[in-house]
């Protein structure tokens, strides 16, 4: 019997496991659990383990079973999970992810803000008729300004840019459009290899891009299909917040993981 919880953070959905179960899984098994027809279905899978120099360590896996360094919306969901599944009553703390140490804080008893780490500046690109700028915000991101966001075939164009030879390890692709003082954004995510309803590190990459153009108003809001994400900047640190919804908890009474090998080769 395996215990799981399901969370949604602005439409990004995640499976969260206890650490004992999570540490036993291999890549095909994670891929199967995230599969939307044969498994539970999720954009990613996470679990937390103890850490000597932080409140917890975040382990994040994409829906294809690959390990990810960081996921902004996932970090918000996992922080909420840790805070509500333990006796902690913290209003601030820190966790370790693949890209380093992150701070978190809790406001108004439930709103989770997590620090998003950024590295270096932007590299300009002119690829397949699109002009964009890449940067590292937890993971690699390409920010592409556009004026016809609704009309874009994000899965087709995003996949083409994601797998362009300019990005040997693939890249997350964020299309952004200014609209009445806020910003509409759609993201094709590496690891999911499809458009997702929101992307926290993508929102932060977009905020950093706008800042590079001279937009220093904070916080910035970004409208995704899954709702609004907010990026703030304090003392040189970028912070992310948005909606978090606990969906359900369940027990795996049947060992669906026995069929994981066939899915691992898809």
N, C-alpha and C positions, 0 to 999 in steps of 0.2 A: 504494500500500500504506500503510494507516494503522494505527498501533499504538495499542491501547487496553488498559486494565487495569480489572478489575471488583473492587470491594471491598464488603464488608458491615460495617456498624457497628450491632450490636444489631438486625439485621433491616432497617435502612435500607440500601438498596443504591445504589451510585454507580458511574458510569462516570468514569474518570480518564484524561485525554488528555495527551500532551505539548503544550507551550505552542504550538509552531508549528502543529499541527493545530487545537487548540482555538480559536485566534484567527481562523481562517478561517471558522468556522461562523456561520450565521445562525439565527434563532429556529426556523423550520420544520425545519431540519436537526437542531438539538438535540432538538426534539420527536420527530422520527423515531427518532433513536438511542435515546431513552428509551422509545419505544413497546414494549410487552411482546409484541406479536404481529408487528409489521412491522420492529422494530429489535432492539436488544440487550436493552432492558428495564432501567429503573432509576427510582429516586425522584428522582435528580438527576444532573447532569453537572458535572465540575470540571476545572480545570487550574491550574497555578501558573506565575507569571511572576516575573521578578526584581524586586527592590525596593531603592531606595537607602537606606531607613531601617529595613529588617527583613530577615529571612532569605528571605522570599518573599511574594508577593501572591496571595491566594486569589481565584479567579473561580468563582462558583457559579451554576448555572442550575437552576431547577425543571424537572420533567418536562414541563410545558406550554411550555417554551422561554423562559419569562420569567426575567430575571436576579434573583437573590435577594441580599439584603445579607449574610446570614449563615446558616449551617447548622452547628449544634454537632456532630452526628455526622459530617457531611461534613468539618468542620475536623479532627476526629480522624483520619479516614481519609486526608485529603490530607497531613497532617503525617507520618503513617506512610509514605505513598508517597514524599514528598520525602526523608525520612530514609533510606529503604532504596534509593532509586534514584540517590542521589548518594554521594559519598565523605565526607559529613559524619558526624561522630561526636559530635554535640551531645547534651547532656542537658537543655538549655534554650535558648530563643530566642524569636523573635517573628514574627508574620505580620500582614499587612494584609488586612482584609476590607472589605466595603462599609460596615460600621458603625464601623470604626475599627481601632485597633492592639490585637492580642491577644498575650498571652504563651502559651508552651507549655513543657511539661517532660516528660521521659521518665523513667519509674521502672522499675526491675527489668528493664532492657534492652528492654522492649517496651510497657509500659503508658503510653499517651499521655493526658496531662491538658491541656486547653485552657482558657484564660480566656474566660468568657462575659461580655460587657459588658451592663449594664442601664442603663436611662435612666428617671429619675423614679419616681413611686410608682404606686399603683393607682387606677383609676376604677371605681366600682361600677356594675353594670348589673342590671336586672330585665327580661329579654327572653324573650318566648314561654314564660313560665312557669318560666324558669330564672334563678337568681341567680348572678352571677359577677363577677369583677374582671378588668379588662384592664390590661395593662402592656406596655412595650416591652423585650424581652430579645433583642437582636439584630434580631428582627422583632416584629410585633405578636402578642400572645397574650391569649386569654381563659381564665381558670382557673375551672372550674365544679365545686364540691364536690358529691358525690352519694353516695347510699347503696345504689344498685342498678346499679353499673357494668356488671356482666355482662349485664344485661337490656337495656341501652340499645342502640338502633339508631344507632351512632355516625355512619355515613355519612349517614343521613337527618337526624338532629338536628344533627349537626355542620355539615352543609351549610347548613341553615336558619339557624343562628346565624352562620356564616361570612359569609353574604350578607345578613344583616340590615341595614336602612338605617342602623343605629347605627354600622356599620363600612363607610364608603364604599369603602375599598380592600381589603375583606375582612380576615379575621383567622384565625389558628390557634386552634383550640378544644381545650382540654385538660380532660377529665373526670377527677376524682381522688377516690379513696375510701381512707380509713384502714383498714388491715387488719393486726392483730397486730404493731404496732410499725413496720410499713413502710407503703408507699403503693402502691396499684394505680393505674395511670393509662393512659388511652387518648386518642389525639390525632387529630383531623381536621386535616390540613395544607393550608393555602392553597398553591396552586401545583401540588400533587398532586391536590387536591380529592377526597380519600378518606382513610380511616384508614390510617396507616402503622404499621409494627411498633414504632417508637420515634421519639422526637423529643428531641434534646438540649437545644435552647433551651426546649422545652416543659417538660422536667424542671426546668430552672433557674427558669423562671417559677413552677412549682409550689413549688419550694424557697423562692423569695422570698416567695410568698404565705403559706406556713406560717410563715416567719420573722416576717411582719407580724402573725401571730396570737400571737406570743410563743414559738414553737418555735425555740429557739436551739441545738439539738443538731446537731452536724456530725461526719461527713458524713451526708447524708440519702440514702436509697436509694429508687428508684422502679422498680416492677415493670411493665414493658411486655410486650407479646406477644413481642417480640424479646429479652427478657432484662432484666437489671438495669442501670440507669444510676445513677451516683453523682455527687452534687453536694456539693462542699465549699466552705468559705469561709475564706480566710486574708487577714489584713490588709485587710479590706474588699473583697476580690476573690472572685468566684464562679468555681469550677473544675469542669469536667465530665470524667468518664471512664467507660469501659465497655469492652465487647468490640470488637475489630477483627479482621476476617478478610479476608485476600487470597483472592479466589476464583479468578481466572484472568487470564492475559493472552492477547491474540489480535491477529491482523492482519486488517483488513478488505480482503480480496482483491477483492471486488466493490463497486462504487460504489453502495451502497444509497441514498446521499444524493441521487441523481438523481430519486428519487420523492418528495422531501420536500415539494414544493409542494402536492400534494393533501392531505397531512396537515396542513399549516399552516392550512388553513381549517376544520378540524373543530371 
